[in-house]
């Protein structure tokens, strides 16, 4: 999660660090991990992102996007696409 920690998004990195093992335990992974597992559901990266968001929201992380983009934490414009709402 260094990609998120570097611009100062420690909270977002922490939430993803907590949610990622849960998604992997459900065997919902991208192709590169799925080919190393016996049985797994292969997801595209956007579906994996959505699965992580569901886990984060379910764990009480609701509102994390709003807090992450508060004016004092606003990332440089080049990072704004990372926090765009999922479609």
PyMOL Python script that loads the backbone (N, CA, C, O; Angstrom):
from pymol import cmd

cmd.read_pdbstr("""\
ATOM      1  N   UNK A   1       0.805  -1.196   0.000  1.00  0.00           N
ATOM      2  CA  UNK A   1       0.000   0.000   0.000  1.00  0.00           C
ATOM      3  C   UNK A   1       0.850   1.263   0.000  1.00  0.00           C
ATOM      4  O   UNK A   1       0.368   2.351   0.312  1.00  0.00           O
ATOM      5  N   UNK A   2       2.099   1.105  -0.348  1.00  0.00           N
ATOM      6  CA  UNK A   2       2.984   2.257  -0.408  1.00  0.00           C
ATOM      7  C   UNK A   2       2.478   3.313  -1.375  1.00  0.00           C
ATOM      8  O   UNK A   2       2.721   4.503  -1.176  1.00  0.00           O
ATOM      9  N   UNK A   3       1.778   2.891  -2.421  1.00  0.00           N
ATOM     10  CA  UNK A   3       1.249   3.836  -3.392  1.00  0.00           C
ATOM     11  C   UNK A   3       0.296   4.814  -2.723  1.00  0.00           C
ATOM     12  O   UNK A   3       0.237   5.981  -3.111  1.00  0.00           O
ATOM     13  N   UNK A   4      -0.447   4.359  -1.729  1.00  0.00           N
ATOM     14  CA  UNK A   4      -1.375   5.233  -1.017  1.00  0.00           C
ATOM     15  C   UNK A   4      -0.703   5.947   0.151  1.00  0.00           C
ATOM     16  O   UNK A   4      -1.053   7.087   0.457  1.00  0.00           O
ATOM     17  N   UNK A   5       0.241   5.305   0.799  1.00  0.00           N
ATOM     18  CA  UNK A   5       0.896   5.920   1.945  1.00  0.00           C
ATOM     19  C   UNK A   5       1.792   7.090   1.539  1.00  0.00           C
ATOM     20  O   UNK A   5       1.903   8.072   2.273  1.00  0.00           O
ATOM     21  N   UNK A   6       2.423   6.988   0.382  1.00  0.00           N
ATOM     22  CA  UNK A   6       3.348   8.035  -0.048  1.00  0.00           C
ATOM     23  C   UNK A   6       2.693   9.416  -0.122  1.00  0.00           C
ATOM     24  O   UNK A   6       3.259  10.381   0.392  1.00  0.00           O
ATOM     25  N   UNK A   7       1.494   9.541  -0.757  1.00  0.00           N
ATOM     26  CA  UNK A   7       0.883  10.883  -0.786  1.00  0.00           C
ATOM     27  C   UNK A   7       0.151  11.239   0.512  1.00  0.00           C
ATOM     28  O   UNK A   7      -0.501  12.281   0.584  1.00  0.00           O
ATOM     29  N   UNK A   8       0.251  10.386   1.539  1.00  0.00           N
ATOM     30  CA  UNK A   8      -0.346  10.720   2.838  1.00  0.00           C
ATOM     31  C   UNK A   8      -1.699  10.093   3.089  1.00  0.00           C
ATOM     32  O   UNK A   8      -2.427  10.558   3.967  1.00  0.00           O
ATOM     33  N   UNK A   9      -2.060   9.075   2.367  1.00  0.00           N
ATOM     34  CA  UNK A   9      -3.365   8.434   2.538  1.00  0.00           C
ATOM     35  C   UNK A   9      -3.256   7.189   3.422  1.00  0.00           C
ATOM     36  O   UNK A   9      -3.642   6.095   3.012  1.00  0.00           O
ATOM     37  N   UNK A  10      -2.732   7.364   4.628  1.00  0.00           N
ATOM     38  CA  UNK A  10      -2.530   6.235   5.522  1.00  0.00           C
ATOM     39  C   UNK A  10      -3.841   5.524   5.865  1.00  0.00           C
ATOM     40  O   UNK A  10      -3.876   4.296   5.943  1.00  0.00           O
ATOM     41  N   UNK A  11      -4.910   6.284   6.067  1.00  0.00           N
ATOM     42  CA  UNK A  11      -6.188   5.661   6.430  1.00  0.00           C
ATOM     43  C   UNK A  11      -6.698   4.771   5.296  1.00  0.00           C
ATOM     44  O   UNK A  11      -7.151   3.655   5.551  1.00  0.00           O
ATOM     45  N   UNK A  12      -6.634   5.238   4.070  1.00  0.00           N
ATOM     46  CA  UNK A  12      -7.089   4.429   2.939  1.00  0.00           C
ATOM     47  C   UNK A  12      -6.233   3.178   2.809  1.00  0.00           C
ATOM     48  O   UNK A  12      -6.759   2.096   2.549  1.00  0.00           O
ATOM     49  N   UNK A  13      -4.924   3.307   2.987  1.00  0.00           N
ATOM     50  CA  UNK A  13      -4.027   2.149   2.917  1.00  0.00           C
ATOM     51  C   UNK A  13      -4.363   1.145   4.006  1.00  0.00           C
ATOM     52  O   UNK A  13      -4.364  -0.060   3.758  1.00  0.00           O
ATOM     53  N   UNK A  14      -4.647   1.625   5.203  1.00  0.00           N
ATOM     54  CA  UNK A  14      -4.995   0.743   6.318  1.00  0.00           C
ATOM     55  C   UNK A  14      -6.297  -0.007   6.048  1.00  0.00           C
ATOM     56  O   UNK A  14      -6.391  -1.204   6.319  1.00  0.00           O
ATOM     57  N   UNK A  15      -7.290   0.681   5.521  1.00  0.00           N
ATOM     58  CA  UNK A  15      -8.573   0.035   5.225  1.00  0.00           C
ATOM     59  C   UNK A  15      -8.406  -1.061   4.171  1.00  0.00           C
ATOM     60  O   UNK A  15      -9.005  -2.130   4.289  1.00  0.00           O
ATOM     61  N   UNK A  16      -7.612  -0.804   3.163  1.00  0.00           N
ATOM     62  CA  UNK A  16      -7.383  -1.799   2.113  1.00  0.00           C
ATOM     63  C   UNK A  16      -6.570  -2.965   2.677  1.00  0.00           C
ATOM     64  O   UNK A  16      -6.847  -4.122   2.360  1.00  0.00           O
ATOM     65  N   UNK A  17      -5.576  -2.669   3.504  1.00  0.00           N
ATOM     66  CA  UNK A  17      -4.781  -3.732   4.129  1.00  0.00           C
ATOM     67  C   UNK A  17      -5.663  -4.680   4.944  1.00  0.00           C
ATOM     68  O   UNK A  17      -5.411  -5.884   4.978  1.00  0.00           O
ATOM     69  N   UNK A  18      -6.686  -4.148   5.593  1.00  0.00           N
ATOM     70  CA  UNK A  18      -7.595  -4.993   6.381  1.00  0.00           C
ATOM     71  C   UNK A  18      -8.558  -5.761   5.486  1.00  0.00           C
ATOM     72  O   UNK A  18      -8.882  -6.909   5.789  1.00  0.00           O
ATOM     73  N   UNK A  19      -9.024  -5.168   4.399  1.00  0.00           N
ATOM     74  CA  UNK A  19     -10.037  -5.805   3.549  1.00  0.00           C
ATOM     75  C   UNK A  19      -9.447  -6.830   2.591  1.00  0.00           C
ATOM     76  O   UNK A  19     -10.107  -7.819   2.271  1.00  0.00           O
ATOM     77  N   UNK A  20      -8.232  -6.618   2.132  1.00  0.00           N
ATOM     78  CA  UNK A  20      -7.638  -7.477   1.107  1.00  0.00           C
ATOM     79  C   UNK A  20      -7.546  -8.944   1.520  1.00  0.00           C
ATOM     80  O   UNK A  20      -7.908  -9.809   0.722  1.00  0.00           O
ATOM     81  N   UNK A  21      -7.079  -9.270   2.730  1.00  0.00           N
ATOM     82  CA  UNK A  21      -7.016 -10.686   3.121  1.00  0.00           C
ATOM     83  C   UNK A  21      -8.396 -11.349   3.165  1.00  0.00           C
ATOM     84  O   UNK A  21      -8.518 -12.543   2.894  1.00  0.00           O
ATOM     85  N   UNK A  22      -9.425 -10.586   3.503  1.00  0.00           N
ATOM     86  CA  UNK A  22     -10.781 -11.143   3.533  1.00  0.00           C
ATOM     87  C   UNK A  22     -11.248 -11.516   2.128  1.00  0.00           C
ATOM     88  O   UNK A  22     -11.862 -12.565   1.933  1.00  0.00           O
ATOM     89  N   UNK A  23     -10.962 -10.670   1.163  1.00  0.00           N
ATOM     90  CA  UNK A  23     -11.354 -10.946  -0.227  1.00  0.00           C
ATOM     91  C   UNK A  23     -10.575 -12.149  -0.760  1.00  0.00           C
ATOM     92  O   UNK A  23     -11.135 -12.988  -1.465  1.00  0.00           O
ATOM     93  N   UNK A  24      -9.297 -12.232  -0.428  1.00  0.00           N
ATOM     94  CA  UNK A  24      -8.489 -13.370  -0.863  1.00  0.00           C
ATOM     95  C   UNK A  24      -8.987 -14.659  -0.206  1.00  0.00           C
ATOM     96  O   UNK A  24      -9.022 -15.708  -0.850  1.00  0.00           O
ATOM     97  N   UNK A  25      -9.372 -14.587   1.067  1.00  0.00           N
ATOM     98  CA  UNK A  25      -9.887 -15.775   1.767  1.00  0.00           C
ATOM     99  C   UNK A  25     -11.157 -16.305   1.099  1.00  0.00           C
ATOM    100  O   UNK A  25     -11.437 -17.502   1.152  1.00  0.00           O
ATOM    101  N   UNK A  26     -11.914 -15.418   0.477  1.00  0.00           N
ATOM    102  CA  UNK A  26     -13.108 -15.825  -0.273  1.00  0.00           C
ATOM    103  C   UNK A  26     -12.748 -16.342  -1.661  1.00  0.00           C
ATOM    104  O   UNK A  26     -13.623 -16.709  -2.445  1.00  0.00           O
ATOM    105  N   UNK A  27     -11.444 -16.366  -1.957  1.00  0.00           N
ATOM    106  CA  UNK A  27     -10.915 -16.833  -3.247  1.00  0.00           C
ATOM    107  C   UNK A  27     -11.468 -16.016  -4.410  1.00  0.00           C
ATOM    108  O   UNK A  27     -11.806 -16.556  -5.463  1.00  0.00           O
ATOM    109  N   UNK A  28     -11.551 -14.719  -4.201  1.00  0.00           N
ATOM    110  CA  UNK A  28     -11.957 -13.778  -5.245  1.00  0.00           C
ATOM    111  C   UNK A  28     -10.728 -12.941  -5.565  1.00  0.00           C
ATOM    112  O   UNK A  28     -10.398 -12.001  -4.843  1.00  0.00           O
ATOM    113  N   UNK A  29     -10.054 -13.293  -6.654  1.00  0.00           N
ATOM    114  CA  UNK A  29      -8.760 -12.694  -6.973  1.00  0.00           C
ATOM    115  C   UNK A  29      -8.637 -12.416  -8.468  1.00  0.00           C
ATOM    116  O   UNK A  29      -9.453 -12.879  -9.265  1.00  0.00           O
ATOM    117  N   UNK A  30      -7.615 -11.661  -8.835  1.00  0.00           N
ATOM    118  CA  UNK A  30      -7.331 -11.421 -10.250  1.00  0.00           C
ATOM    119  C   UNK A  30      -6.632 -12.647 -10.836  1.00  0.00           C
ATOM    120  O   UNK A  30      -6.204 -13.541 -10.107  1.00  0.00           O
ATOM    121  N   UNK A  31      -6.527 -12.670 -12.150  1.00  0.00           N
ATOM    122  CA  UNK A  31      -5.993 -13.833 -12.856  1.00  0.00           C
ATOM    123  C   UNK A  31      -4.624 -14.266 -12.344  1.00  0.00           C
ATOM    124  O   UNK A  31      -4.370 -15.460 -12.184  1.00  0.00           O
ATOM    125  N   UNK A  32      -3.741 -13.303 -12.086  1.00  0.00           N
ATOM    126  CA  UNK A  32      -2.386 -13.658 -11.676  1.00  0.00           C
ATOM    127  C   UNK A  32      -2.361 -14.464 -10.378  1.00  0.00           C
ATOM    128  O   UNK A  32      -1.510 -15.338 -10.216  1.00  0.00           O
ATOM    129  N   UNK A  33      -3.280 -14.186  -9.453  1.00  0.00           N
ATOM    130  CA  UNK A  33      -3.382 -14.986  -8.231  1.00  0.00           C
ATOM    131  C   UNK A  33      -4.199 -16.252  -8.468  1.00  0.00           C
ATOM    132  O   UNK A  33      -3.873 -17.306  -7.922  1.00  0.00           O
ATOM    133  N   UNK A  34      -5.247 -16.164  -9.268  1.00  0.00           N
ATOM    134  CA  UNK A  34      -6.139 -17.310  -9.496  1.00  0.00           C
ATOM    135  C   UNK A  34      -5.393 -18.495 -10.089  1.00  0.00           C
ATOM    136  O   UNK A  34      -5.693 -19.642  -9.757  1.00  0.00           O
ATOM    137  N   UNK A  35      -4.435 -18.237 -10.953  1.00  0.00           N
ATOM    138  CA  UNK A  35      -3.714 -19.353 -11.566  1.00  0.00           C
ATOM    139  C   UNK A  35      -2.805 -20.067 -10.582  1.00  0.00           C
ATOM    140  O   UNK A  35      -2.327 -21.165 -10.871  1.00  0.00           O
ATOM    141  N   UNK A  36      -2.554 -19.462  -9.417  1.00  0.00           N
ATOM    142  CA  UNK A  36      -1.745 -20.094  -8.374  1.00  0.00           C
ATOM    143  C   UNK A  36      -2.588 -20.817  -7.333  1.00  0.00           C
ATOM    144  O   UNK A  36      -2.046 -21.462  -6.436  1.00  0.00           O
ATOM    145  N   UNK A  37      -3.915 -20.715  -7.445  1.00  0.00           N
ATOM    146  CA  UNK A  37      -4.824 -21.322  -6.470  1.00  0.00           C
ATOM    147  C   UNK A  37      -5.553 -22.497  -7.108  1.00  0.00           C
ATOM    148  O   UNK A  37      -5.733 -22.544  -8.325  1.00  0.00           O
ATOM    149  N   UNK A  38      -5.971 -23.447  -6.273  1.00  0.00           N
ATOM    150  CA  UNK A  38      -6.704 -24.605  -6.780  1.00  0.00           C
ATOM    151  C   UNK A  38      -8.059 -24.201  -7.352  1.00  0.00           C
ATOM    152  O   UNK A  38      -8.382 -24.515  -8.498  1.00  0.00           O
ATOM    153  N   UNK A  39      -8.838 -23.509  -6.548  1.00  0.00           N
ATOM    154  CA  UNK A  39     -10.161 -23.067  -6.982  1.00  0.00           C
ATOM    155  C   UNK A  39     -10.299 -21.595  -6.582  1.00  0.00           C
ATOM    156  O   UNK A  39     -10.135 -21.246  -5.413  1.00  0.00           O
ATOM    157  N   UNK A  40     -10.597 -20.747  -7.550  1.00  0.00           N
ATOM    158  CA  UNK A  40     -10.755 -19.325  -7.257  1.00  0.00           C
ATOM    159  C   UNK A  40     -11.643 -18.682  -8.306  1.00  0.00           C
ATOM    160  O   UNK A  40     -11.711 -19.124  -9.453  1.00  0.00           O
ATOM    161  N   UNK A  41     -12.319 -17.629  -7.880  1.00  0.00           N
ATOM    162  CA  UNK A  41     -13.124 -16.846  -8.808  1.00  0.00           C
ATOM    163  C   UNK A  41     -12.221 -15.757  -9.384  1.00  0.00           C
ATOM    164  O   UNK A  41     -11.698 -14.923  -8.646  1.00  0.00           O
ATOM    165  N   UNK A  42     -12.042 -15.769 -10.686  1.00  0.00           N
ATOM    166  CA  UNK A  42     -11.186 -14.779 -11.339  1.00  0.00           C
ATOM    167  C   UNK A  42     -11.977 -13.501 -11.569  1.00  0.00           C
ATOM    168  O   UNK A  42     -13.052 -13.520 -12.169  1.00  0.00           O
ATOM    169  N   UNK A  43     -11.434 -12.397 -11.086  1.00  0.00           N
ATOM    170  CA  UNK A  43     -12.068 -11.091 -11.230  1.00  0.00           C
ATOM    171  C   UNK A  43     -11.185 -10.177 -12.067  1.00  0.00           C
ATOM    172  O   UNK A  43      -9.959 -10.291 -12.045  1.00  0.00           O
ATOM    173  N   UNK A  44     -11.813  -9.275 -12.800  1.00  0.00           N
ATOM    174  CA  UNK A  44     -11.038  -8.211 -13.435  1.00  0.00           C
ATOM    175  C   UNK A  44     -10.671  -7.217 -12.327  1.00  0.00           C
ATOM    176  O   UNK A  44     -11.237  -7.271 -11.235  1.00  0.00           O
ATOM    177  N   UNK A  45      -9.751  -6.334 -12.596  1.00  0.00           N
ATOM    178  CA  UNK A  45      -9.285  -5.435 -11.546  1.00  0.00           C
ATOM    179  C   UNK A  45     -10.387  -4.522 -11.012  1.00  0.00           C
ATOM    180  O   UNK A  45     -10.401  -4.203  -9.823  1.00  0.00           O
ATOM    181  N   UNK A  46     -11.300  -4.104 -11.870  1.00  0.00           N
ATOM    182  CA  UNK A  46     -12.385  -3.242 -11.386  1.00  0.00           C
ATOM    183  C   UNK A  46     -13.341  -4.023 -10.482  1.00  0.00           C
ATOM    184  O   UNK A  46     -13.879  -3.463  -9.527  1.00  0.00           O
ATOM    185  N   UNK A  47     -13.555  -5.296 -10.770  1.00  0.00           N
ATOM    186  CA  UNK A  47     -14.410  -6.122  -9.900  1.00  0.00           C
ATOM    187  C   UNK A  47     -13.720  -6.373  -8.559  1.00  0.00           C
ATOM    188  O   UNK A  47     -14.380  -6.407  -7.521  1.00  0.00           O
ATOM    189  N   UNK A  48     -12.398  -6.548  -8.576  1.00  0.00           N
ATOM    190  CA  UNK A  48     -11.652  -6.700  -7.324  1.00  0.00           C
ATOM    191  C   UNK A  48     -11.749  -5.415  -6.507  1.00  0.00           C
ATOM    192  O   UNK A  48     -11.935  -5.459  -5.291  1.00  0.00           O
ATOM    193  N   UNK A  49     -11.622  -4.284  -7.173  1.00  0.00           N
ATOM    194  CA  UNK A  49     -11.773  -2.994  -6.491  1.00  0.00           C
ATOM    195  C   UNK A  49     -13.140  -2.900  -5.833  1.00  0.00           C
ATOM    196  O   UNK A  49     -13.248  -2.484  -4.679  1.00  0.00           O
ATOM    197  N   UNK A  50     -14.192  -3.287  -6.563  1.00  0.00           N
ATOM    198  CA  UNK A  50     -15.542  -3.237  -6.007  1.00  0.00           C
ATOM    199  C   UNK A  50     -15.694  -4.180  -4.817  1.00  0.00           C
ATOM    200  O   UNK A  50     -16.369  -3.840  -3.845  1.00  0.00           O
ATOM    201  N   UNK A  51     -15.074  -5.361  -4.879  1.00  0.00           N
ATOM    202  CA  UNK A  51     -15.128  -6.306  -3.764  1.00  0.00           C
ATOM    203  C   UNK A  51     -14.430  -5.724  -2.532  1.00  0.00           C
ATOM    204  O   UNK A  51     -14.900  -5.898  -1.408  1.00  0.00           O
ATOM    205  N   UNK A  52     -13.321  -5.043  -2.748  1.00  0.00           N
ATOM    206  CA  UNK A  52     -12.625  -4.397  -1.632  1.00  0.00           C
ATOM    207  C   UNK A  52     -13.476  -3.289  -1.021  1.00  0.00           C
ATOM    208  O   UNK A  52     -13.531  -3.152   0.201  1.00  0.00           O
ATOM    209  N   UNK A  53     -14.133  -2.505  -1.856  1.00  0.00           N
ATOM    210  CA  UNK A  53     -14.991  -1.423  -1.363  1.00  0.00           C
ATOM    211  C   UNK A  53     -16.141  -1.982  -0.534  1.00  0.00           C
ATOM    212  O   UNK A  53     -16.485  -1.421   0.506  1.00  0.00           O
ATOM    213  N   UNK A  54     -16.737  -3.080  -0.985  1.00  0.00           N
ATOM    214  CA  UNK A  54     -17.830  -3.712  -0.232  1.00  0.00           C
ATOM    215  C   UNK A  54     -17.324  -4.147   1.149  1.00  0.00           C
ATOM    216  O   UNK A  54     -18.001  -3.919   2.152  1.00  0.00           O
ATOM    217  N   UNK A  55     -16.143  -4.768   1.210  1.00  0.00           N
ATOM    218  CA  UNK A  55     -15.566  -5.196   2.490  1.00  0.00           C
ATOM    219  C   UNK A  55     -15.270  -4.008   3.390  1.00  0.00           C
ATOM    220  O   UNK A  55     -15.535  -4.053   4.591  1.00  0.00           O
ATOM    221  N   UNK A  56     -14.723  -2.948   2.815  1.00  0.00           N
ATOM    222  CA  UNK A  56     -14.414  -1.757   3.607  1.00  0.00           C
ATOM    223  C   UNK A  56     -15.686  -1.152   4.170  1.00  0.00           C
ATOM    224  O   UNK A  56     -15.735  -0.793   5.347  1.00  0.00           O
ATOM    225  N   UNK A  57     -16.721  -1.033   3.341  1.00  0.00           N
ATOM    226  CA  UNK A  57     -17.990  -0.483   3.809  1.00  0.00           C
ATOM    227  C   UNK A  57     -18.618  -1.369   4.879  1.00  0.00           C
ATOM    228  O   UNK A  57     -19.186  -0.858   5.844  1.00  0.00           O
ATOM    229  N   UNK A  58     -18.525  -2.685   4.722  1.00  0.00           N
ATOM    230  CA  UNK A  58     -19.112  -3.620   5.682  1.00  0.00           C
ATOM    231  C   UNK A  58     -18.373  -3.594   7.020  1.00  0.00           C
ATOM    232  O   UNK A  58     -18.961  -3.897   8.058  1.00  0.00           O
ATOM    233  N   UNK A  59     -17.104  -3.237   7.001  1.00  0.00           N
ATOM    234  CA  UNK A  59     -16.322  -3.232   8.241  1.00  0.00           C
ATOM    235  C   UNK A  59     -16.435  -1.909   8.999  1.00  0.00           C
ATOM    236  O   UNK A  59     -15.732  -1.696   9.986  1.00  0.00           O
ATOM    237  N   UNK A  60     -17.302  -1.039   8.546  1.00  0.00           N
ATOM    238  CA  UNK A  60     -17.471   0.228   9.247  1.00  0.00           C
ATOM    239  C   UNK A  60     -16.634   1.344   8.670  1.00  0.00           C
ATOM    240  O   UNK A  60     -16.505   2.400   9.290  1.00  0.00           O
ATOM    241  N   UNK A  61     -16.065   1.139   7.504  1.00  0.00           N
ATOM    242  CA  UNK A  61     -15.239   2.164   6.878  1.00  0.00           C
ATOM    243  C   UNK A  61     -16.040   3.138   6.047  1.00  0.00           C
ATOM    244  O   UNK A  61     -15.475   3.850   5.217  1.00  0.00           O
ATOM    245  N   UNK A  62     -17.351   3.186   6.250  1.00  0.00           N
ATOM    246  CA  UNK A  62     -18.196   4.084   5.455  1.00  0.00           C
ATOM    247  C   UNK A  62     -17.717   5.530   5.589  1.00  0.00           C
ATOM    248  O   UNK A  62     -17.299   5.966   6.661  1.00  0.00           O
ATOM    249  N   UNK A  63     -17.788   6.240   4.504  1.00  0.00           N
ATOM    250  CA  UNK A  63     -17.383   7.638   4.508  1.00  0.00           C
ATOM    251  C   UNK A  63     -15.893   7.836   4.292  1.00  0.00           C
ATOM    252  O   UNK A  63     -15.397   8.960   4.364  1.00  0.00           O
ATOM    253  N   UNK A  64     -15.177   6.751   4.028  1.00  0.00           N
ATOM    254  CA  UNK A  64     -13.721   6.873   3.875  1.00  0.00           C
ATOM    255  C   UNK A  64     -13.334   7.730   2.699  1.00  0.00           C
ATOM    256  O   UNK A  64     -12.321   8.426   2.759  1.00  0.00           O
ATOM    257  N   UNK A  65     -14.117   7.706   1.611  1.00  0.00           N
ATOM    258  CA  UNK A  65     -13.769   8.566   0.466  1.00  0.00           C
ATOM    259  C   UNK A  65     -13.916  10.032   0.835  1.00  0.00           C
ATOM    260  O   UNK A  65     -13.076  10.861   0.483  1.00  0.00           O
ATOM    261  N   UNK A  66     -14.993  10.342   1.548  1.00  0.00           N
ATOM    262  CA  UNK A  66     -15.231  11.731   1.943  1.00  0.00           C
ATOM    263  C   UNK A  66     -14.091  12.213   2.848  1.00  0.00           C
ATOM    264  O   UNK A  66     -13.571  13.313   2.661  1.00  0.00           O
ATOM    265  N   UNK A  67     -13.707  11.395   3.823  1.00  0.00           N
ATOM    266  CA  UNK A  67     -12.632  11.789   4.733  1.00  0.00           C
ATOM    267  C   UNK A  67     -11.298  11.869   4.001  1.00  0.00           C
ATOM    268  O   UNK A  67     -10.496  12.767   4.259  1.00  0.00           O
ATOM    269  N   UNK A  68     -11.063  10.933   3.092  1.00  0.00           N
ATOM    270  CA  UNK A  68      -9.785  10.919   2.376  1.00  0.00           C
ATOM    271  C   UNK A  68      -9.629  12.145   1.493  1.00  0.00           C
ATOM    272  O   UNK A  68      -8.509  12.592   1.243  1.00  0.00           O
ATOM    273  N   UNK A  69     -10.741  12.693   1.017  1.00  0.00           N
ATOM    274  CA  UNK A  69     -10.668  13.842   0.110  1.00  0.00           C
ATOM    275  C   UNK A  69     -10.995  15.160   0.795  1.00  0.00           C
ATOM    276  O   UNK A  69     -11.251  16.163   0.129  1.00  0.00           O
ATOM    277  N   UNK A  70     -10.986  15.161   2.133  1.00  0.00           N
ATOM    278  CA  UNK A  70     -11.182  16.414   2.854  1.00  0.00           C
ATOM    279  C   UNK A  70     -10.083  17.384   2.421  1.00  0.00           C
ATOM    280  O   UNK A  70      -8.985  16.945   2.078  1.00  0.00           O
ATOM    281  N   UNK A  71     -10.352  18.700   2.429  1.00  0.00           N
ATOM    282  CA  UNK A  71      -9.379  19.667   1.920  1.00  0.00           C
ATOM    283  C   UNK A  71      -7.967  19.500   2.481  1.00  0.00           C
ATOM    284  O   UNK A  71      -6.997  19.668   1.742  1.00  0.00           O
ATOM    285  N   UNK A  72      -7.828  19.177   3.760  1.00  0.00           N
ATOM    286  CA  UNK A  72      -6.485  19.047   4.322  1.00  0.00           C
ATOM    287  C   UNK A  72      -5.763  17.809   3.806  1.00  0.00           C
ATOM    288  O   UNK A  72      -4.536  17.732   3.872  1.00  0.00           O
ATOM    289  N   UNK A  73      -6.525  16.831   3.288  1.00  0.00           N
ATOM    290  CA  UNK A  73      -5.923  15.600   2.799  1.00  0.00           C
ATOM    291  C   UNK A  73      -5.974  15.484   1.281  1.00  0.00           C
ATOM    292  O   UNK A  73      -5.637  14.437   0.727  1.00  0.00           O
ATOM    293  N   UNK A  74      -6.388  16.540   0.613  1.00  0.00           N
ATOM    294  CA  UNK A  74      -6.575  16.453  -0.835  1.00  0.00           C
ATOM    295  C   UNK A  74      -5.259  16.113  -1.519  1.00  0.00           C
ATOM    296  O   UNK A  74      -4.246  16.783  -1.321  1.00  0.00           O
ATOM    297  N   UNK A  75      -5.295  15.055  -2.330  1.00  0.00           N
ATOM    298  CA  UNK A  75      -4.071  14.632  -3.015  1.00  0.00           C
ATOM    299  C   UNK A  75      -3.771  15.525  -4.209  1.00  0.00           C
ATOM    300  O   UNK A  75      -4.629  16.288  -4.652  1.00  0.00           O
ATOM    301  N   UNK A  76      -2.558  15.430  -4.724  1.00  0.00           N
ATOM    302  CA  UNK A  76      -2.256  16.144  -5.957  1.00  0.00           C
ATOM    303  C   UNK A  76      -3.214  15.683  -7.059  1.00  0.00           C
ATOM    304  O   UNK A  76      -3.708  14.557  -7.010  1.00  0.00           O
ATOM    305  N   UNK A  77      -3.475  16.515  -8.028  1.00  0.00           N
ATOM    306  CA  UNK A  77      -4.451  16.209  -9.082  1.00  0.00           C
ATOM    307  C   UNK A  77      -4.146  14.893  -9.788  1.00  0.00           C
ATOM    308  O   UNK A  77      -5.071  14.211 -10.230  1.00  0.00           O
ATOM    309  N   UNK A  78      -2.888  14.524  -9.905  1.00  0.00           N
ATOM    310  CA  UNK A  78      -2.554  13.293 -10.618  1.00  0.00           C
ATOM    311  C   UNK A  78      -3.040  12.044  -9.883  1.00  0.00           C
ATOM    312  O   UNK A  78      -3.115  10.973 -10.485  1.00  0.00           O
ATOM    313  N   UNK A  79      -3.373  12.160  -8.584  1.00  0.00           N
ATOM    314  CA  UNK A  79      -3.878  11.019  -7.825  1.00  0.00           C
ATOM    315  C   UNK A  79      -5.402  11.001  -7.719  1.00  0.00           C
ATOM    316  O   UNK A  79      -5.969  10.043  -7.192  1.00  0.00           O
ATOM    317  N   UNK A  80      -6.062  12.022  -8.201  1.00  0.00           N
ATOM    318  CA  UNK A  80      -7.508  12.138  -8.039  1.00  0.00           C
ATOM    319  C   UNK A  80      -8.257  10.986  -8.686  1.00  0.00           C
ATOM    320  O   UNK A  80      -9.308  10.587  -8.184  1.00  0.00           O
ATOM    321  N   UNK A  81      -7.751  10.437  -9.786  1.00  0.00           N
ATOM    322  CA  UNK A  81      -8.458   9.349 -10.462  1.00  0.00           C
ATOM    323  C   UNK A  81      -8.541   8.099  -9.606  1.00  0.00           C
ATOM    324  O   UNK A  81      -9.453   7.295  -9.797  1.00  0.00           O
ATOM    325  N   UNK A  82      -7.619   7.905  -8.665  1.00  0.00           N
ATOM    326  CA  UNK A  82      -7.656   6.744  -7.789  1.00  0.00           C
ATOM    327  C   UNK A  82      -8.876   6.748  -6.883  1.00  0.00           C
ATOM    328  O   UNK A  82      -9.375   5.689  -6.506  1.00  0.00           O
ATOM    329  N   UNK A  83      -9.350   7.920  -6.538  1.00  0.00           N
ATOM    330  CA  UNK A  83     -10.457   8.019  -5.599  1.00  0.00           C
ATOM    331  C   UNK A  83     -11.786   8.274  -6.294  1.00  0.00           C
ATOM    332  O   UNK A  83     -12.781   8.567  -5.630  1.00  0.00           O
ATOM    333  N   UNK A  84     -11.821   8.170  -7.610  1.00  0.00           N
ATOM    334  CA  UNK A  84     -13.080   8.388  -8.337  1.00  0.00           C
ATOM    335  C   UNK A  84     -14.082   7.321  -7.945  1.00  0.00           C
ATOM    336  O   UNK A  84     -13.705   6.158  -7.801  1.00  0.00           O
ATOM    337  N   UNK A  85     -15.353   7.677  -7.766  1.00  0.00           N
ATOM    338  CA  UNK A  85     -16.360   6.692  -7.400  1.00  0.00           C
ATOM    339  C   UNK A  85     -16.460   5.592  -8.440  1.00  0.00           C
ATOM    340  O   UNK A  85     -16.312   5.840  -9.637  1.00  0.00           O
ATOM    341  N   UNK A  86     -16.710   4.380  -7.979  1.00  0.00           N
ATOM    342  CA  UNK A  86     -16.870   3.261  -8.917  1.00  0.00           C
ATOM    343  C   UNK A  86     -18.210   3.395  -9.624  1.00  0.00           C
ATOM    344  O   UNK A  86     -19.159   3.961  -9.082  1.00  0.00           O
ATOM    345  N   UNK A  87     -18.274   2.869 -10.836  1.00  0.00           N
ATOM    346  CA  UNK A  87     -19.497   2.988 -11.625  1.00  0.00           C
ATOM    347  C   UNK A  87     -20.351   1.769 -11.464  1.00  0.00           C
ATOM    348  O   UNK A  87     -21.427   1.687 -12.055  1.00  0.00           O
TER     349      UNK A  87
END
""", "prot")
cmd.dss("prot")
cmd.show_as("cartoon", "prot")
cmd.util.cbc("prot")
cmd.orient("prot")
